[in-house]
Amino acid sequence: MHDISLRGVAIGAAIILGGIVASLLAAWLFVRPVEVTPPERAMPRTAPQEDLATFLRQKKARLHSRGPLEGDPQHQHIPIEEAMRRLAERR
């Protein structure tokens, strides 16, 4: 009679080996090199105020213009004043 089961030892060793492999994989994921965009290819930095001013200027121009909807060439957007007038006329 054997007091030690070879099958149990093998299962235990496999569990320990699996844990070591999983730990090494997790460590590699945390310390692997990350690709950094070179400064010459990075987007130019602008002041947040300039970005906001540009954004607001674009949105205001769209509110007061007429043109095709993005992704839907069958429909058009209309100036906000005209849209509000049409809604008021319906009621």
Long-range contacts (C-beta under 8 A, 24 or more apart in sequence): none
